[in-house]
Amino acid sequence: LGYGFCHLPATPGCHTLTCVTWRPRGTWQERLSQRLVGGGPQLRTPDVAAGAPDRFRLRTEAAGSVHLELGVLLRHFGRYGVQC
């Protein structure tokens, strides 16, 4: 469980991305509860994760990586079976 941020490619084709994720650190009581019960601290407003000035003030820890394989189309959607 965590949050991540990565830029999507603006060129057509197949792309492989790795999105590094993080989660709020929380207090020692929240971390103990997370180990025993699961879950963990969450952001009250997820919009904070998108704004750089607010995001850099958070106390966080690494939560792993997500590997993405994306196919990007910029035109000829009908040729590839994409309905708008």
C-alpha positions in Angstrom: 0.0 0.0 0.0 1.5 3.3 -1.0 1.5 6.3 -3.4 3.6 6.8 -6.5 4.2 9.3 -9.2 5.7 9.0 -12.7 5.5 10.8 -16.0 3.6 9.2 -18.9 5.4 9.1 -22.2 4.2 11.5 -24.9 5.4 9.3 -27.8 3.5 6.5 -29.4 4.5 2.9 -28.9 5.1 0.4 -26.1 6.8 1.7 -23.0 8.1 0.1 -19.9 8.1 2.3 -16.7 9.0 1.8 -13.1 7.1 3.8 -10.6 8.7 4.1 -7.2 6.2 4.2 -4.4 6.1 5.6 -0.9 3.8 5.7 2.1 3.4 8.0 5.1 5.6 7.0 8.0 3.1 7.6 10.8 3.8 7.3 14.5 5.3 4.3 16.2 1.8 3.2 17.4 0.5 3.3 13.8 3.5 1.4 12.5 3.0 -1.3 15.2 -0.7 -1.5 14.3 0.3 -1.9 10.7 2.5 -4.9 11.4 -0.1 -6.6 13.6 -3.4 -5.8 11.8 -2.4 -4.5 8.4 -3.3 -1.4 6.6 -1.4 1.7 7.6 -1.6 5.5 7.7 -3.2 7.2 4.7 -3.1 10.8 3.5 -6.2 12.8 4.5 -6.2 14.5 1.1 -4.5 12.5 -1.7 -4.1 15.7 -3.7 -1.1 16.5 -1.4 0.8 13.7 -3.3 0.5 15.6 -6.6 1.7 19.0 -5.3 5.5 19.0 -5.0 5.8 21.7 -2.2 3.4 19.8 0.1 4.8 16.4 -0.8 8.3 17.3 0.2 7.2 18.2 3.8 5.8 14.7 4.5 7.6 12.1 6.5 7.6 9.0 4.3 9.2 5.6 3.8 9.8 3.5 0.7 7.0 1.1 -0.2 8.5 -0.7 -3.3 8.1 -0.3 -7.0 5.4 -0.9 -9.6 6.4 -2.0 -13.1 4.2 -0.8 -15.8 3.9 -1.8 -19.5 2.0 0.9 -21.5 0.8 1.1 -25.0 0.4 4.7 -26.1 -1.8 5.7 -29.1 -1.9 9.3 -30.4 -4.0 8.9 -33.5 -5.8 6.3 -35.7 -7.8 5.1 -32.8 -10.4 3.4 -35.0 -7.7 1.3 -36.7 -6.7 -0.2 -33.4 -10.2 -0.8 -32.1 -10.4 2.1 -29.7 -13.9 3.7 -29.4 -14.1 7.3 -28.4 
